[in-house]
Amino acid sequence: MPGWEDELERWLMPFLDRLGHKTRQRMCPLYVAGLIGPGDRKSVQPMAERLAMSTYDQLHHFIADGVWDATPLETELINQADRLVGGRDAVLVIDDTSLPKKGERSVGVAAQYASALGKTANCQTLVSLTLARGEVPVMVALRLFLPDSWTSDLPRLKRARVPVEHRTPRSKPEIALAEIDRAIAANMRFGCVLADAGYGLSAPFRQGLTERGLSWAVGIPRHQKVYPVDVKLIWPITKVRGKPRKHHVPDILSIAAEQMLASAKWKTVSWRSGTKGPLKARFAALRVRTADGPPQRIWDKGQQHLPGDEAWLIGEQRASGEKKYYLANLPATTDLRTLAATIKARWICEQAHQQLKEELGLDHFEGRSWQGLHRHALMTMIAYAFLQHRRLAYAGRKKKNQRASTSTNHARRTSRHRRSHPSAVASAVPILPKANP
């Protein structure tokens, strides 16, 4: 990667302008360069040694203890991500990633499900937002989730220097909505929000996206309840004497998503080409009403959720036979291939998580504080955005060279064709730029 250090300095200028102080402006490029450069361990001390710094104290102070606000840099990261991949054809992927940790003093560490390990383990969990277009992801937010064992222990929160505004319990969907609001406030452009069933099962999360005027497609558990799209609200008829009912009830009970799609027509769909050929699976889709309206006692069935908004219920059957289910508020006219392609676009965030850990040391931070962890995570995202900037710039140059080569070959073929066919019109010859003397 020749000359990347100089290019990094130039690319970081908008971030450095927001840092202000000269010492911080000097430490930020060093930290990001340490993350990008060679070396297996991307914690402060090994990076300082590879950067030939006499001591790691300044680098550690910058990331763990320095008095500076990360918010302007987080906003600049959103701006840079938007320039790289933002647009109406971009997606915003909501997910979380786990950082395995030993001990109990690192902020947010607890026995919880670790997606990286596929089981419950001692770890920290970060809610992530990834802006992606095509196959290019740029992560724009990583925010720590605090389990109950932390939010119920004030001395522990103080010891880890958790800011007061983050000490109250918040679910992962609530954190995600707050981060989405921050992205919207920074004018980040995207067309659809994607999330797995960990977020999609939350009716408040889906409703929050809809209230913000956002399109979304989310995973759901197979037992998620839905109604047929033509469900009607009626006055209940009862033979029991007493006060008349004051509320309508649906004329049919809600049923599980897998049951709703059991008799649907499934079709093999290819949503894009992969390195080993077309990516395909079997899909089915029906218009339904979500069962997340206000709760209401329905006949003798107890409390049931009334019909909510109309949406797509989508099923996916993979080659292994495993079935997955999704809800999406995309227009009723959306075709099955578009639904499938939108759903499958979510997987790009897993690539980003893996690269941030394996290449940039997201999970190498050895400090224990809230501030240090989030600043380290921010620096890894900035480093990742820079690498995506270089990737897109290289792809652009390569495409430009290919166009120039194609034009040159076409000119040569046209020249030969003109010698054998004098009647060929002059406009058939492309005008090529003159070479510099």
Summary of the structure (lengths in Angstrom):
residues: 437
radius of gyration: 26.9
end to end distance: 29.1
largest distance: 100.0
contacts: 1300
relative contact order: 0.12
helix: 42%
strand: 23%
